[in-house]
Amino acid sequence: MHVNYTERDRQIIKKLGERVRQLRIEKGLSQFYLGIDADVNKNQIGRIERAERNTSIVTLSRIADALEIPLSSLFLFDE
């Protein structure tokens, strides 16, 4: 299924990916180890960070848990 994202949609996906990368680096984790801790493939972590993937809320929840932060913290960015 192909989804047509608006420019705003793409910007949100990009900012979310940047936020995941920022928090991962602050925790001193590689994509590999974040993937292990979150039970998410490291390649998927990379795709999220590069805004190549609009991921599910379940995956984001796993990432937040692995980063030991509230899920809402992933969305603390300017729109």
C-alpha positions as a Markdown table, in Angstrom:
| # | Residue | x | y | z |
|---|---|---|---|---|
| 1 | Met | 0.0 | 0.0 | 0.0 |
| 2 | His | 1.4 | 3.3 | -1.0 |
| 3 | Val | 0.6 | 6.4 | 1.1 |
| 4 | Asn | 0.9 | 9.9 | -0.2 |
| 5 | Tyr | 2.3 | 12.0 | 2.6 |
| 6 | Thr | 2.0 | 15.7 | 2.7 |
| 7 | Glu | 5.0 | 17.9 | 3.2 |
| 8 | Arg | 3.9 | 18.4 | 6.8 |
| 9 | Asp | 3.8 | 14.6 | 7.2 |
| 10 | Arg | 7.3 | 14.3 | 5.8 |
| 11 | Gln | 8.6 | 17.0 | 8.2 |
| 12 | Ile | 7.1 | 15.3 | 11.2 |
| 13 | Ile | 8.6 | 11.9 | 10.2 |
| 14 | Lys | 12.0 | 13.7 | 9.7 |
| 15 | Lys | 11.9 | 15.5 | 13.0 |
| 16 | Leu | 10.9 | 12.3 | 14.8 |
| 17 | Gly | 13.8 | 10.5 | 13.3 |
| 18 | Glu | 16.2 | 13.3 | 14.3 |
| 19 | Arg | 14.8 | 13.1 | 17.8 |
| 20 | Val | 15.3 | 9.4 | 18.0 |
| 21 | Arg | 18.9 | 9.8 | 16.8 |
| 22 | Gln | 19.6 | 12.7 | 19.3 |
| 23 | Leu | 18.3 | 10.7 | 22.2 |
| 24 | Arg | 20.1 | 7.5 | 21.2 |
| 25 | Ile | 23.4 | 9.4 | 20.9 |
| 26 | Glu | 22.8 | 11.1 | 24.3 |
| 27 | Lys | 22.4 | 7.6 | 25.8 |
| 28 | Gly | 25.6 | 6.5 | 24.2 |
| 29 | Leu | 23.9 | 3.7 | 22.2 |
| 30 | Ser | 24.6 | 2.5 | 18.7 |
| 31 | Gln | 21.8 | 1.7 | 16.4 |
| 32 | Phe | 22.7 | -1.9 | 16.9 |
| 33 | Tyr | 22.4 | -1.8 | 20.7 |
| 34 | Leu | 19.2 | 0.3 | 20.6 |
| 35 | Gly | 17.7 | -2.3 | 18.3 |
| 36 | Ile | 18.6 | -5.1 | 20.7 |
| 37 | Asp | 17.2 | -3.2 | 23.7 |
| 38 | Ala | 14.0 | -2.2 | 21.8 |
| 39 | Asp | 13.7 | -5.6 | 20.0 |
| 40 | Val | 13.7 | -3.7 | 16.7 |
| 41 | Asn | 16.0 | -4.5 | 13.8 |
| 42 | Lys | 18.9 | -2.1 | 13.7 |
| 43 | Asn | 18.2 | -1.5 | 10.0 |
| 44 | Gln | 14.7 | -0.3 | 11.0 |
| 45 | Ile | 16.3 | 2.1 | 13.6 |
| 46 | Gly | 18.4 | 3.5 | 10.8 |
| 47 | Arg | 15.4 | 3.9 | 8.5 |
| 48 | Ile | 13.5 | 5.7 | 11.2 |
| 49 | Glu | 16.4 | 8.1 | 11.9 |
| 50 | Arg | 16.8 | 8.9 | 8.2 |
| 51 | Ala | 13.0 | 9.5 | 7.9 |
| 52 | Glu | 12.7 | 6.6 | 5.4 |
| 53 | Arg | 10.1 | 4.9 | 7.5 |
| 54 | Asn | 6.9 | 6.0 | 9.1 |
| 55 | Thr | 6.9 | 3.6 | 12.0 |
| 56 | Ser | 4.2 | 2.3 | 14.3 |
| 57 | Ile | 3.4 | 3.6 | 17.7 |
| 58 | Val | 4.3 | 0.1 | 19.1 |
| 59 | Thr | 7.8 | 0.4 | 17.7 |
| 60 | Leu | 8.1 | 3.9 | 19.0 |
| 61 | Ser | 7.0 | 2.7 | 22.4 |
| 62 | Arg | 9.7 | 0.0 | 22.4 |
| 63 | Ile | 12.3 | 2.6 | 21.4 |
| 64 | Ala | 11.2 | 4.9 | 24.2 |
| 65 | Asp | 11.3 | 2.1 | 26.7 |
| 66 | Ala | 14.8 | 1.1 | 25.5 |
| 67 | Leu | 15.9 | 4.8 | 25.9 |
| 68 | Glu | 14.2 | 4.8 | 29.4 |
| 69 | Ile | 12.1 | 7.8 | 28.5 |
| 70 | Pro | 8.4 | 8.4 | 28.3 |
| 71 | Leu | 6.9 | 7.9 | 24.8 |
| 72 | Ser | 5.8 | 11.5 | 24.7 |
| 73 | Ser | 9.5 | 12.6 | 25.0 |
| 74 | Leu | 10.0 | 11.4 | 21.4 |
| 75 | Phe | 7.6 | 14.1 | 20.2 |
| 76 | Leu | 9.3 | 17.0 | 21.9 |
| 77 | Phe | 10.3 | 18.9 | 18.8 |
| 78 | Asp | 9.1 | 22.0 | 17.1 |
| 79 | Glu | 6.7 | 21.4 | 14.2 |
